[in-house]
Amino acid sequence: MQLRDATQVSRDPGRIHAFPIGRVVSVEGSRAIVAAPPREEEDSAAEENPVSVGKLLSINAGPVRVIGLIYSTAAANQAGPGGDVGPTLVKVELVGQITDQPSPFFERGIQHYPAVGAGVHAVGANDLATIYDYGSAETIVVGRLGQDSSIEATVRVKDLMQKHFAVLGTTGCGKSTAVALILREILRVNTAARVLLIDPHNEYKGSFGELAEVMSPRNLNLPFWLFNFEEITDVIYRRRPGVPEELDVLADLIPMAKARYAQKQERSSILLRREDDSGQTVDSPVPYRMSDLLALIDEQLGKLDGKDDRPRLRRLKGRIQSVAQDPRYQFMFSARTIEDTMADLLKTLFRIPADGKPVTIVELAGFPAEVVDAVVSVLCRLAFELGMWGEGRVPLLVVAEEAHRYVPADKRLGFGPTRRSISRIAKEGRKYGVYLGVITQRPSELDPTILSQCSTIFAMRLANDADHAIIRSAVSDAATSTLEALPSMGNREALAFGEAVSMPMRVRFTTVPEATLPHSKLRNLQDDSTEAQGGGFIDEVVKRWRTVELRAR
């Protein structure tokens, strides 16, 4: 039987089959159905099935060979004579084509469709190399192809960064490890790049070693005057809605406090001259002192004759004093945040110069919960504006872990300024050399506008139907059927789609040395409170709970 003999010829991994392993029986849009003869039991045990889900097929189509990805197989006749399984119907997604003359060349999209009856062959190593040959483009190796583990899975680093990317996957599938691997590879190829990694669980510190500068409340001085009006009011009111009358007063007094600070600086320095400090707005990133702001409130209290306005101003003053004196907020209100340290802060945060540490990891777990969103908003806004005012001379990649926390799908949730800061990077950042990496375990809870701006997606294991629907809407129609494999993906496996890859591919990420794994392991399920703490476990917990040691000493 001719088709049976083709199976024997196909064992050379570098060549296509001499004889077809099947024939096209249906073509519809970007999909086709192939009929393949049933395999004998001895063949099934001796070699890998060339028509299994996830494999690539080559289909004759006149001057080209169309490349298809198998996403479904079924027996055409399950009740054959003697209980034998009939021919296999193979559903194929058409993803591109190879032109063999003058030399093999792969291109996405289909110009020549195969005819019914066209021969179908398995794709060998040579064709795989052609498909994933990016020519002169810089690439990074992230793992091995699922179709052939002997071939490296590579992505174009320029397209990966400049057109944003996302890594999606459920907890425990190796998502954080994949992120660390991708970032290290990007830095290896692009030595000019800088990475700002927002780390909500403090798990990436060990993944970059000497390449990273780790920032936390202990060593980060983020001056309150760098916060815009929405951000600072969110801090003052501790995530609760502000009182409109108090906000009006605050909006009037902050520019006055900035002007007063500038006047004091003029008197103290002959070299410093400002033509017009009164032109500063409430959002201008210039220093002012909380003592001046409180003094201005006292002055307003002294001018009031009526009793109705006094309680409002006293409440506002009490709110400001409460926050400024809270030891958990000393990274914003310490004595070191009073001076104009904006240039030094930007150099430290965004590693300019890098000094061998191109990565900044901001560990959020130590920040007060009610101020985390405002801090993320400030960091992302500073990143965008540095790129804009710096004319994009330093490529900067902002990586947001647990991104659904900051840009949730429900517009009523989250913090508005944080959403706007990240959205601005997603929509406009590439113009100024500021790029975005989105990491989340719940794509359905992430703003779809953000995900749609990510031109490359690494989809790891996801079992939730709502998550599948969101990813399906974000990838091209020519790749949607491959998403059916998401629930069955193994650890460290992903489906890669988008601009940075030649075609959708299944990849198994490279094994990362244990010493550089993100520290996200679960605790063991045993009670070690007595043994580890000598009986004083709860006393130690209470002591830690009550002790605040966030100030850098």
Secondary structure, DSSP 4 states (H G I P E B T S, - for coil): -HHHHHHHHTT-TTS--SS-SEEEEEEETTEEEEEEPPPPHHHHHHS--TTSTT-EEEEEETTEEEEEEEEEEEES-TT-GGG---PEEEEEEEEEEEE-SSS-EEEES-SSPPPTT-EEEE--HHHHHHHT--TTS-EEEEEEESS-TTSEEEEEHHHHHHT-EEEE--TTSSHHHHHHHHHHHHHHH-TT-EEEEEETTS--HHHHGGGEEEE-TTT----GGGS-HHHHHHHHTTTSPPPHHHHHHHHHHHHHHHHHHHHHHHHH-SS---S-GGG--TT------HHHHHHHHHHHHHH--SSSHHHHHHHHHHHHHHHHT-GGGHHHHSGGGSS--HHHHHHHHTTSS-TT--EEEEE-TTS-GGGHHHHHHHHHHHHHHHHHHTTT-S-EEEEETTGGGTSBSSTTSS-HHHHHHHHHHHHHGGGGTEEEEEEES-GGGB-HHHHHT-SEEEE-----HHHHHHHHHHS-GGGGGGGGGGGGPPTTEEEEEETTSSS-EEEEEPPPPGGGS-S-PPPPSS--HHHHHTT-HHHHHHHHHH----S--
